[in-house]
């Protein structure tokens, strides 16, 4: 299975962000990728009101991404915002597949931490989501979800051999180290590949973040089921293609059957 990572830096212009998605989709399709993974908030950067941005999965932005998936024969996972209850929205990872299938995963664990209160404006989701691409079951998670092992083990029990994580991981002391540590831990918890793609760090390209919104640190990473880092990126916008050895998932699960050995306490 070939995965493309698109570490981009979203703006407050959904049209501009869509053009960035189009460039990455064209590149991923040309590279023969089965799946292009993009960050949380690809549609619109954190830091401004999301109320007027949210749209359904059959809206214009998501439909354009679905057209790109079909045109370039590559699945695309990208962060967007869908309508929630009242004035709130849902923090949703759009899943657009080349056959026209469209699904969404709404972030379950909201980021009420480090002085930021996502739940003020965002409704939580409540359903784990998996999908199939290239004959492989893939789980989906978003940013703060990576701190909650039970979601990842649930996805593995639901058949996931790869879990993709889109993030806009806020900067701060130790945050990059925590990001990689958590990605490696979730891979070991589940004996899955973890493909964790974050927003680039605005500071890496001279963009200010005066609102202290969680705008990203970069450092997207692919972790093998044995916890080995396969690929990692730096702070700036970047792109990478990785071939996942799915036989390694089965070999690791045979050697270290943590999913089978786990007991309810």
C-alpha positions in Angstrom: 0.0 0.0 0.0 1.4 3.4 -1.0 0.6 6.4 1.2 1.3 10.1 0.3 1.7 12.6 3.1 0.8 16.2 2.4 2.1 18.4 5.2 0.6 21.8 4.2 -0.1 25.1 5.9 -3.8 26.1 5.7 -5.0 29.6 5.3 -8.3 31.4 6.0 -9.2 31.0 2.3 -10.9 27.6 1.5 -10.4 28.2 -2.2 -6.7 28.7 -1.8 -6.5 25.6 0.4 -8.4 23.6 -2.2 -5.8 24.6 -4.8 -3.1 23.2 -2.5 -5.1 20.0 -2.2 -5.4 19.8 -6.0 -1.6 20.2 -6.4 -1.0 17.5 -3.8 -3.6 15.2 -5.3 -2.1 15.5 -8.7 1.3 14.7 -7.3 0.1 11.8 -5.3 -1.8 10.4 -8.3 1.3 10.7 -10.4 3.3 8.8 -7.8 0.8 5.9 -7.8 -0.3 6.5 -4.2 -3.4 4.7 -3.0 -4.2 7.3 -0.4 -3.2 10.9 0.2 -3.4 12.0 3.9 -3.8 15.7 4.7 -4.0 17.5 8.0 -6.8 18.5 10.3 -8.3 21.9 9.3 -7.1 21.6 5.7 -10.2 23.4 4.6 -9.7 26.4 6.9 -7.1 27.2 9.5 -7.8 27.5 13.2 -7.8 31.0 14.7 -11.0 32.5 13.2 -14.7 31.7 13.5 -15.7 28.4 11.9 -19.4 29.1 11.9 -19.6 30.5 8.4 -17.2 27.9 7.0 -18.8 24.6 7.8 -20.6 22.8 5.0 -22.0 19.2 4.6 -20.1 16.4 2.9 -22.0 17.0 -0.3 -21.1 20.7 -0.2 -18.9 22.5 -2.8 -15.6 22.1 -1.0 -16.0 18.4 -0.2 -17.4 17.7 -3.7 -14.4 19.3 -5.3 -12.1 17.1 -3.2 -14.1 14.1 -4.3 -13.7 15.1 -7.9 -9.9 15.3 -7.3 -9.9 11.8 -5.8 -11.7 10.5 -8.9 -9.6 12.5 -11.4 -6.3 11.3 -9.9 -7.3 7.8 -8.8 -6.2 8.4 -5.3 -8.1 8.3 -2.0 -7.9 11.6 0.0 -8.4 12.2 3.7 -8.5 15.9 4.6 -9.7 17.9 7.5 -12.8 20.1 7.1 -15.7 21.4 9.2 -19.3 20.3 8.9 -22.4 21.7 10.5 -23.1 20.8 14.1 -25.9 21.6 16.5 -26.9 25.3 16.8 -23.9 27.6 16.1 -21.4 24.8 16.6 -19.6 22.8 13.9 -18.0 19.3 13.8 -14.3 18.9 13.2 -14.5 16.3 10.4 -12.0 14.3 8.4 -13.4 14.0 4.9 -12.7 10.6 3.3 -13.1 10.8 -0.5 -12.3 7.7 -2.6 -11.8 7.4 -6.4 -15.0 5.4 -6.8 -17.0 8.4 -5.5 -17.5 7.1 -2.0 -17.6 10.0 0.5 -17.6 9.5 4.3 -16.7 11.6 7.3 -15.2 11.0 10.7 -16.1 13.7 13.3 -13.4 14.1 16.0 -14.5 12.4 19.2 -12.0 13.9 21.7 -12.2 17.7 21.7 -9.1 19.7 22.5 -10.0 21.4 25.8 -6.4 21.6 26.9 -3.4 24.0 27.1 -5.7 27.0 27.4 -7.7 26.2 24.3 -11.4 25.1 24.5 -12.4 23.5 21.2 -15.8 22.4 22.8 -16.9 26.1 22.8 -17.4 25.9 19.1 -17.3 22.3 18.1 -19.6 19.3 18.7 -17.9 16.0 19.4 -18.4 13.0 17.2 -19.3 9.6 18.8 -18.6 7.0 16.1 -15.2 5.4 15.2 -14.8 5.1 11.5 -12.9 2.8 9.2 -12.8 2.5 5.4 -11.2 0.3 2.8 -8.7 1.4 0.2 -6.4 -0.9 -1.9 -7.9 -3.9 -0.1 -6.8 -2.6 3.3 -9.0 -1.4 6.2 -7.9 2.0 7.4 -8.9 3.8 10.7 -9.2 7.5 11.1 -8.4 9.8 14.0 -7.9 13.5 14.5 -5.2 15.3 16.5 -6.1 15.2 20.2 -7.6 11.7 19.6 -4.0 10.4 19.5 -3.8 10.8 23.3 -6.6 8.2 23.8 -5.4 4.6 23.2 -8.9 3.1 23.4 -10.0 4.7 20.1 -7.0 3.2 18.4 -7.5 -0.3 19.8 -11.1 -0.1 18.8 -10.1 0.7 15.3 -7.7 -2.2 15.2 -10.4 -4.5 16.5 -12.6 -3.2 13.7 -10.0 -4.4 11.3 -7.7 -1.5 10.8 -4.1 -2.3 9.8 -3.4 1.3 9.2 -4.7 4.3 11.1 -4.3 7.8 9.7 -4.3 10.9 12.0 -4.8 14.4 10.7 -3.7 17.1 13.1 -3.1 20.8 13.7 -0.8 20.1 16.7 -0.3 23.3 18.6 3.3 24.4 19.3 4.8 24.6 22.8 7.4 23.1 25.0 7.9 19.4 24.4 5.0 19.2 21.9 7.0 17.8 19.0 8.5 15.1 21.2 5.0 14.2 22.6 3.6 14.0 19.0 6.2 11.5 17.9 6.0 9.6 21.2 2.2 9.3 21.0 2.3 8.2 17.3 4.8 5.5 18.2 2.8 4.4 21.3 -0.4 4.1 19.3 1.4 1.9 16.7 2.7 -0.3 19.5 -0.7 -0.4 21.2 -2.4 -1.7 18.1 0.4 -3.3 16.0 -0.9 -1.1 13.1 0.9 1.4 10.9 0.2 5.0 12.2 0.3 7.7 9.5 0.2 11.0 11.4 0.1 14.1 9.2 0.1 17.6 10.8 -0.2 21.2 9.7 3.2 22.7 9.0 4.6 25.2 11.5 3.7 28.8 10.5 6.9 30.0 12.0 8.9 27.9 9.5 7.6 30.1 6.7 7.4 33.4 8.6 3.7 33.4 9.3 2.6 34.8 12.7 0.1 33.1 14.9 -1.1 36.0 17.2 -4.2 34.2 18.3 -2.2 31.3 19.8 -4.5 28.9 17.9 -3.3 25.3 17.4 -1.8 26.0 14.0 0.7 23.1 13.8 4.3 22.0 14.3 4.9 19.9 11.2 6.9 16.7 11.9 4.4 14.4 10.2 5.5 10.8 10.8 4.8 7.2 9.6 5.3 4.6 12.3 5.5 0.9 11.7 3.5 -1.6 13.8 6.7 -2.4 15.8 7.1 1.3 16.8 9.9 2.0 14.2 9.8 5.4 12.6 9.6 4.8 8.9 9.5 8.4 7.7 9.4 11.8 9.4 9.2 15.4 8.0 10.4 18.7 9.4 8.5 21.9 10.3 7.9 23.4 6.9 5.3 22.4 4.2 6.5 19.1 2.7 5.4 16.0 0.9 6.5 12.3 1.0 5.4 9.0 -0.4 5.8 5.8 1.7 5.2 2.2 0.8 3.7 0.3 3.7 4.7 -3.4 4.2 1.4 -4.8 5.3 2.8 -8.2 5.8 4.8 -6.6 8.7 1.4 -6.0 10.4 0.7 -9.7 10.4 4.2 -10.7 11.4 4.2 -8.2 14.3 0.7 -9.4 15.5 1.9 -13.0 15.5 5.0 -12.1 17.4 3.4 -9.6 19.9 -0.3 -10.4 20.0 -1.3 -7.5 22.2 -4.8 -7.2 20.7 -5.5 -10.9 21.5 -3.8 -10.9 24.9 -5.5 -7.8 26.3 -8.0 -8.4 29.1 -10.8 -6.2 30.3 -10.1 -5.0 33.9 
